[in-house]
Amino acid sequence: VGKRTEIVGKMYESPSSLESKTLFNQYQVKYIFLGDLERKDYKTDEKGIQSISTPIFRSGNTAIYKIN
């Protein structure tokens, strides 16, 4: 994440916004990883993530989503 912490935060916190959709395209994001660290570091909008993606893996509190 490094220099893009703020950008990544926007994508986790409002994934269905037009700005985030533009960022997903710009950075060619295909998958969203959501685990304990992401929930701790960002105010993740899990319902928003689910609205733009399909879950492809889940184990405990960890999930990987493929963006539609």
Secondary structure as GFF3:
##gff-version 3
##sequence-region A 1 68
A	DSSP	three_ten_helix	2	4	.	.	.	ID=ss1
A	DSSP	alpha_helix	5	13	.	.	.	ID=ss2
A	DSSP	alpha_helix	18	26	.	.	.	ID=ss3
A	DSSP	beta_strand	31	34	.	.	.	ID=ss4
A	DSSP	alpha_helix	36	41	.	.	.	ID=ss5
A	DSSP	alpha_helix	46	51	.	.	.	ID=ss6
A	DSSP	beta_strand	53	59	.	.	.	ID=ss7
A	DSSP	beta_strand	62	67	.	.	.	ID=ss8
###
